[in-house]
Amino acid sequence: MGKVNFTTENKSRLEELATKFLFGNLPIQGPIGTSMRVEDLLHNTSVNSLVTMNSHLKKQIASMSDLDEWSCTDADTWKLERLKESQELVSLVIGYKKWLVEQEEISEKKAALAAQIDSLKESQKTPAERIAELEKQLADL
């Protein structure tokens, strides 16, 4: 499976699910019976922990999906839908956090390239151009 880019559609779906879980005061069930809230997922949880949680949720969904239609109750159906929404939310948070890291790396690369361009421009200036710039700065003071 190839890399998936975090799109504006992903961001709007993340906002929709996060709002639903936040205002509904709905916890996200993690491994070992832990219960987390949306703000914890976004601000206090590492990507590795989120990947583990996503895997755990997928396993829970798979085990509940194995129930046949004759033994599945309304409560089971509701729980399965909540698990699927939780898994989608965790997956989107993983994508969002990776996207943020990627954007930060791009910004750092841009800043480094801009600094390199400025230093090259500065090295190409003649002494007369440098003197003119310094005289202008002196006059501005």
N, C-alpha and C positions, 0 to 999 in steps of 0.2 A: 504494500500500500504506500503510495507516494505522500509527500508532504501536502497538507491542506493549509491554505492561507486563511487567516482570520479576516472575514469580510464584514461589511457594514450590516449585512443581513444577520450574520452571526452575532454581532454586537447588539442589534435590536432584539434578537431572540434572548440573548443573555440578560438584557435589561428587563425584558418581559418576565422571564422566569424568576430573576432575582427579586423583582417587585412582588410577584405572587408569593414567593417564599417568605419575604420580609414582612409584608403586611398581613399574611396569613399566619404568621408566627409558626411556620412549618420548619421543623428540624430536618437535617439531612443525616441519615443513619450511616455511620462509618463502620470500619472494622472493629471488632471486639466490643460491640455494643455502644460505641461512642456516638454522641449526638452533637452535630455542629450546626451553627446558624450561618446564614448567607454571608454576613460580614466577616465571620471567621474564615470562610473559604476564600474570600477576596483579599483579606488583609493579613491574616495570621498563619496561613497554611502554605507550605512549600509545594512546588510542582511535583516533587517525588511523592509526598504524602497524598496529593490529589490523584496521582496516577494509581497509587495503591487503593484509594477509596473508590476510584472509578472501576477498577478491576473487581473489587468486592461487590459493588452494586451490580455489575454485569453478571456475576455468579448468582446473586440473589434473584435477579430477573430471570436467568436461565432456569433456576430451580422452580420458580413459581410458574413459569411458562409451561413446564412439564405437566401441570395439573390438567386433567381432562375436563371437558365442558360440563360433565355431569356432577363433578365434585367441587367445582369452582363456585364459591358464593359471591355475593355482591361485595362483601368485605374483602375477599381475595382479589377481586377485580379492581377495587378502589386502591388496595395496597400495591398491586402491580403497576397501576397507572402512576401512583406517587413515586414508586421506585424508578420507573422509566423517566419521569420528569427530573428526579434527583440526579440520575445518571447523566441526562442531557445537560443539566446545569453544571455538574462537576466537569464534564467534558468541555463545555464552553469556557469555564473558568480556566482550565488548563490552557486552552487555545489563547485566551486573552492574556494570561500571564506570559506565555511564550512570545506573543506578539509584542508586549511591552518591552521585553528584554531585547527583542530584535530591533525595535524602534530606537532604543537607547544605543545599541551598537551602531546603527546607521548614523545617528547624530554624532557619536564620537568619531566615526570615520570621516564624516563631513567636516567636522571641526579640525581634524588632523590634516585633511587635504587643503582646507582653506589656509591653515597656518603655513603649510609647505608652499602653497602658491604665493602667499605674502612674502615669505622669506626669499623665494626665487625672484620675485619682482624687486625686492629691496636690493638683492645682490646684483641686479642688472642696471641699477641706477648709477649715473655718473656722479663724481664728486660735486659738480656744479648743481645737479638736481637736488642732491642731499642738502647742500648749503641753502638753496632756495627754499626748501621745505622748512629748514630750521629757522631761517629768517622770517618766514611767514608765521611760524609758531611764536617766535619772539615778539613779533608785531601784534599778534592777537592777545598777548598777555598785557 
